[in-house]
Amino acid sequence: MLTIINRIKCNLNLIVVSAALCSAAAVAEIPAAADLTALAQHSFRSAEDRARNQYRHPVETLSFFGIKPTMSVLEIWPARGWYTEILAPYLKDQGKLSIANFRVDDGTMQDDRKIFWSRISEKLSQRILKHKEHFGQVQQTEFDPPAYMYLGSSRQYDMVLSFRNAHIWNEQGYLLDVFRAVFDVLKPGGVFGIVEHRASRVSEISSSAVEGYLDESYIIAVAEQAGFTLQAKSEINANPKDTKDYPKGVYALPPTLAMGTVDREKYLAIGESDRMTLKFVKAASQ
């Protein structure tokens, strides 16, 4: 009888040990923080998200901005978290990721677009909490200009990142206000990295911008007015196939494909939009 009991105990111990080893192996699958390439291709990300690497070039873009795993980084309006899935595990051990999500709908929102953004933000928040082994501890705040403008304490971050948000702030008339808020929360010498849909240039002083696109010179001028200096710009995210003359603007292109089945193959062949990639800095003396 004692032999049988001992065997049962032994088997139970083996099960516990095996479970612990499996759990450790699952955690170990997350690449080292320094390996942005492995994080961009990680199986935690959906196949659809990984397929967008060819258009968004996350490794090259983040490297261009000069990100390091020891930094304190803020990502503004991450939406579904396409970049967050890379940034959070990259920073979780030595640095810190914060996100400025769109505010939660308290039942008073009337704007359908804002309600949509709020739902997306809430889903990301829940996903981060559910998968702490991947994301780590991500600090979250609500951001919805002009009422919700808090991004953090003054001089809190080494880097602030915004991917394809500037055209929305510009439509609402708050682009300069947002840039000034970013300037305030950056440490002296900090970096503000922007990726944005780029309008067609007509001349040195004008451009043609259908829905969703912004003029590159205009973005630079607004950032400089907010106190930033343009350190560098890159063509990492350029797309010469993008003619920028679609009935629904940038939203006709992937991933939105707002035209539905109309010319769908044409828009898929173009790929995602032509984008500017701009690296601004806050002077070390500011």
Beta strands, then each sheet from edge to edge (+ up, - down):
strand 1: 72-76
strand 2: 96-101
strand 3: 139-142
strand 4: 157-163
strand 5: 186-197
strand 6: 200-203
strand 7: 206-208
strand 8: 229-234
strand 9: 275-281
sheet 1: 3+ 2+ 1+ 4+ 5+ 9- 8+
sheet 2: 6+ 7-
end
